[in-house]
């Protein structure tokens, strides 16, 4: 197994732990001001039934209905991270390939399960866009994010579907797809792509990272394999209540509205970042997720100065395919973004001294 130079277990929450807890958080990709009051009340209402073992049937049926699928194609998980562990442990694969830069947990889970992992590195000069031909033909497991964390690139669904092959499991991480207006390019709900496994998370849009809830959509036989690898009662009663609520029509309408607001706030952030182009800052565009990836000289120093100025951002060098000159910035409201851009101006000036 190849040596690992990147810290695959480093995630955005590390930037706001301990001494970072008082910082304005642009490091974690959870939507601000969540969970909403109605969702907190729904979760609180489930606490009276904690003495009983969790029963996931209603939540599973609700997720299936949301995507127009039979329940046999749905598996509820303790966040998308658990799904990556289940895939790594349950599926018998010989040549797993992870398309990078992307969320590092899939590769970490595969490595922990004893797999040798091959990387396909998308290139900056190509805008980090997927080239299906770059994936080895005999790869029997391929993992790709869409929209991809941290690049914020939204790959065409047709390009991802080109990766499907007989005997190959194609895992598409759609944890941020509900932040894309109209969820265009989504593969969730598709049953015509062989070997397709789609992962969704409810923690990002609804602010449930501390509750841990997500789900897998796949062929019934794949769902059965993953379910056998799960412990009993893997999803708590409050998380099941949240899942059922978050896929109901009123919640989907709220998420759709939030996606349009995020797009407007992202445009404000990208426009502001464009003012620093003469100083060497570059934004990966078009950005389609609730975060943007930027490259700038002296990024590590800028990040530290930003902390001193009250802002936490995500370092990029822990993502395979990126280096120390990269930062990921979560999209926040216009007021927060404007304050951040002023701090960035100061931080870059300090880093140039």
ZITAZI-V8070 format. One record per residue. RES is the residue in one small letter. SS is DSSP state (2 for helix, 1 for strand, 0 for the rest). PSI is psi as a letter, one per 40 degrees, with the letter a starting at -180 (NA if undefined). D_LAST is the distance of its C-alpha to the last C-alpha in Angstrom with 2 decimals. Layout:
# ZITAZI-V8070
RES | SS | PSI | D_LAST
RES | SS | PSI | D_LAST
This chain:
# ZITAZI-V8070
x | 0 | h | 42.43
x | 0 | i | 39.09
x | 0 | i | 36.32
x | 0 | h | 33.76
x | 0 | d | 30.06
x | 0 | i | 29.02
x | 0 | g | 29.47
x | 0 | e | 32.10
x | 0 | e | 32.72
x | 0 | h | 29.26
x | 0 | i | 29.51
x | 2 | d | 27.68
x | 2 | d | 29.51
x | 2 | d | 27.66
x | 2 | e | 24.52
x | 2 | e | 26.55
x | 0 | i | 28.74
x | 2 | b | 28.77
x | 2 | e | 25.51
x | 2 | e | 24.66
x | 0 | d | 27.97
x | 0 | e | 26.76
x | 0 | i | 24.00
x | 1 | h | 24.66
x | 1 | h | 25.80
x | 1 | e | 24.65
x | 0 | d | 25.18
x | 0 | h | 29.00
x | 0 | f | 31.11
x | 0 | h | 33.84
x | 0 | h | 34.74
x | 0 | i | 33.76
x | 0 | f | 36.61
x | 0 | i | 38.94
x | 0 | i | 41.61
x | 0 | i | 43.47
x | 2 | d | 46.15
x | 2 | d | 49.05
x | 2 | d | 47.71
x | 2 | d | 47.13
x | 2 | d | 50.69
x | 2 | d | 52.05
x | 2 | d | 50.43
x | 2 | d | 51.66
x | 2 | e | 55.10
x | 0 | e | 55.27
x | 2 | d | 54.91
x | 2 | e | 58.62
x | 2 | f | 59.49
x | 0 | e | 57.32
x | 0 | d | 60.47
x | 0 | i | 61.45
x | 0 | i | 59.90
x | 0 | i | 57.62
x | 0 | h | 59.48
x | 0 | e | 57.25
x | 2 | d | 59.97
x | 2 | d | 59.28
x | 2 | d | 55.51
x | 2 | d | 56.11
x | 2 | d | 58.62
x | 2 | d | 56.25
x | 2 | d | 53.49
x | 2 | d | 56.12
x | 2 | d | 57.37
x | 2 | d | 53.89
x | 2 | e | 53.57
x | 0 | f | 57.27
x | 0 | i | 57.87
x | 0 | i | 60.53
x | 2 | d | 59.49
x | 2 | e | 60.04
x | 2 | e | 56.85
x | 1 | h | 54.64
x | 1 | h | 53.22
x | 1 | h | 51.35
x | 1 | i | 48.62
x | 0 | g | 46.38
x | 2 | i | 43.39
x | 2 | d | 42.55
x | 2 | d | 41.18
x | 2 | d | 44.76
x | 2 | d | 45.97
x | 2 | d | 43.73
x | 2 | d | 45.21
x | 2 | d | 48.71
x | 2 | d | 48.24
x | 2 | d | 46.96
x | 2 | d | 49.87
x | 2 | d | 52.72
x | 0 | h | 52.47
x | 0 | g | 53.78
x | 0 | i | 51.41
x | 0 | d | 50.96
x | 0 | g | 47.96
x | 1 | h | 45.42
x | 1 | h | 42.53
x | 1 | h | 39.44
x | 1 | h | 37.57
x | 1 | i | 33.79
x | 0 | h | 31.15
x | 0 | i | 32.94
x | 0 | h | 33.64
x | 0 | e | 33.95
x | 2 | d | 36.92
x | 2 | d | 39.57
x | 2 | d | 38.55
x | 2 | d | 38.13
x | 2 | d | 41.61
x | 2 | d | 43.14
x | 2 | d | 41.75
x | 2 | d | 42.99
x | 0 | e | 46.39
x | 0 | e | 46.54
x | 0 | i | 45.79
x | 0 | h | 43.97
x | 1 | h | 41.62
x | 1 | i | 40.78
x | 1 | h | 37.73
x | 1 | h | 37.57
x | 1 | h | 33.96
x | 0 | i | 33.49
x | 0 | i | 31.14
x | 2 | d | 28.12
x | 2 | e | 29.62
x | 2 | e | 32.73
x | 0 | f | 30.95
x | 0 | f | 31.84
x | 0 | i | 35.39
x | 0 | h | 38.38
x | 0 | h | 40.49
x | 2 | d | 43.73
x | 2 | e | 44.71
x | 2 | e | 41.82
x | 0 | h | 43.52
x | 0 | h | 46.06
x | 0 | d | 49.58
x | 0 | e | 50.87
x | 0 | h | 48.25
x | 0 | e | 50.37
x | 1 | h | 47.60
x | 1 | h | 44.68
x | 1 | h | 42.04
x | 1 | i | 39.91
x | 1 | i | 38.10
x | 0 | h | 38.75
x | 0 | i | 36.63
x | 0 | h | 34.37
x | 0 | h | 31.87
x | 0 | e | 28.90
x | 0 | d | 29.11
x | 0 | e | 31.16
x | 0 | h | 33.42
x | 0 | h | 37.06
x | 0 | i | 39.35
x | 0 | h | 42.75
x | 2 | d | 45.50
x | 2 | d | 47.54
x | 2 | d | 44.94
x | 2 | d | 44.85
x | 2 | d | 48.63
x | 0 | d | 48.82
x | 0 | e | 47.67
x | 0 | h | 50.89
x | 0 | i | 53.44
x | 0 | h | 56.68
x | 0 | e | 55.93
x | 0 | h | 52.21
x | 1 | h | 50.55
x | 1 | h | 47.87
x | 1 | h | 45.58
x | 1 | h | 43.57
x | 1 | h | 41.15
x | 0 | f | 41.41
x | 0 | d | 39.72
x | 0 | e | 37.82
x | 2 | d | 40.58
x | 2 | e | 41.78
x | 2 | e | 38.45
x | 0 | h | 39.34
x | 2 | h | 41.59
x | 2 | e | 45.07
x | 2 | f | 44.02
x | 0 | i | 44.42
x | 0 | e | 44.37
x | 0 | i | 45.55
x | 0 | e | 47.98
x | 0 | h | 49.05
x | 0 | e | 52.76
x | 0 | h | 53.44
x | 0 | e | 56.32
x | 0 | e | 56.74
x | 0 | h | 53.87
x | 0 | h | 55.23
x | 0 | e | 53.41
x | 1 | h | 50.98
x | 1 | h | 49.34
x | 1 | h | 47.14
x | 1 | h | 45.06
x | 1 | i | 44.22
x | 1 | i | 42.36
x | 0 | e | 43.11
x | 2 | d | 40.21
x | 2 | d | 37.50
x | 2 | d | 39.18
x | 2 | e | 41.15
x | 0 | f | 38.79
x | 0 | f | 41.05
x | 0 | d | 38.71
x | 0 | e | 40.29
x | 0 | d | 43.78
x | 0 | g | 43.48
x | 0 | h | 45.52
x | 1 | a | 45.62
x | 1 | i | 48.26
x | 1 | h | 49.32
x | 1 | h | 51.41
x | 1 | i | 53.38
x | 0 | i | 56.89
x | 2 | d | 59.29
x | 2 | d | 59.65
x | 2 | d | 55.89
x | 2 | d | 55.72
x | 2 | d | 58.62
x | 2 | d | 56.87
x | 2 | d | 53.72
x | 2 | d | 55.82
x | 2 | d | 57.64
x | 2 | e | 54.38
x | 0 | i | 53.47
x | 0 | i | 54.54
x | 0 | i | 57.06
x | 0 | f | 55.83
x | 0 | d | 52.21
x | 0 | h | 51.23
x | 0 | i | 51.75
x | 2 | d | 53.96
x | 2 | d | 51.13
x | 2 | d | 49.20
x | 2 | d | 52.39
x | 2 | d | 52.88
x | 2 | d | 49.35
x | 2 | d | 49.93
x | 2 | d | 53.18
x | 2 | d | 51.65
x | 2 | e | 48.58
x | 0 | e | 50.69
x | 0 | i | 53.17
x | 2 | d | 53.33
x | 2 | d | 51.80
x | 2 | d | 48.75
x | 2 | d | 48.42
x | 2 | d | 48.53
x | 2 | d | 45.80
x | 2 | d | 43.62
x | 2 | d | 44.24
x | 2 | d | 43.19
x | 2 | d | 40.00
x | 2 | d | 39.24
x | 2 | d | 39.39
x | 2 | d | 37.18
x | 2 | d | 34.58
x | 2 | d | 34.75
x | 2 | d | 34.13
x | 2 | d | 31.21
x | 2 | d | 29.73
x | 2 | d | 30.13
x | 2 | d | 28.19
x | 2 | d | 25.31
x | 2 | d | 25.38
x | 2 | d | 25.56
x | 2 | d | 22.53
x | 2 | d | 20.53
x | 2 | d | 21.78
x | 0 | e | 19.73
x | 0 | e | 16.60
x | 2 | d | 18.45
x | 2 | e | 16.80
x | 2 | e | 13.45
x | 0 | e | 15.50
x | 0 | h | 16.82
x | 1 | h | 20.51
x | 1 | h | 23.20
x | 0 | h | 26.31
x | 0 | i | 29.15
x | 0 | h | 31.74
x | 0 | h | 30.84
x | 0 | e | 34.06
x | 0 | a | 33.37
x | 0 | f | 32.04
x | 1 | i | 28.53
x | 1 | i | 26.22
x | 1 | h | 24.30
x | 1 | i | 20.96
x | 1 | h | 18.96
x | 0 | i | 15.28
x | 0 | h | 12.60
x | 0 | f | 10.99
x | 2 | d | 13.68
x | 2 | d | 14.12
x | 2 | d | 10.72
x | 2 | d | 11.30
x | 2 | d | 14.78
x | 2 | d | 13.99
x | 2 | d | 11.90
x | 2 | d | 14.89
x | 2 | d | 17.21
x | 2 | d | 15.80
x | 0 | e | 16.35
x | 0 | e | 19.84
x | 1 | h | 20.03
x | 1 | h | 21.22
x | 1 | i | 21.01
x | 1 | h | 22.71
x | 1 | i | 21.09
x | 0 | e | 22.72
x | 0 | e | 22.95
x | 0 | e | 26.22
x | 0 | h | 28.02
x | 0 | h | 29.74
x | 0 | e | 28.65
x | 0 | i | 25.02
x | 0 | a | 21.97
x | 0 | e | 18.68
x | 0 | e | 17.20
x | 1 | i | 19.75
x | 1 | i | 20.07
x | 1 | h | 23.29
x | 1 | h | 23.53
x | 1 | i | 26.85
x | 0 | h | 28.33
x | 0 | a | 28.90
x | 0 | i | 30.55
x | 2 | d | 29.17
x | 2 | d | 28.21
x | 2 | d | 26.20
x | 2 | d | 24.57
x | 2 | d | 23.64
x | 2 | d | 22.02
x | 2 | d | 20.17
x | 2 | d | 18.89
x | 2 | d | 17.50
x | 2 | d | 15.77
x | 2 | d | 14.46
x | 2 | d | 12.99
x | 2 | d | 11.12
x | 2 | d | 10.24
x | 2 | d | 8.95
x | 2 | d | 6.76
x | 2 | d | 5.47
x | 2 | d | 5.54
x | 2 | e | 3.79
x | 0 | NA | 0.00
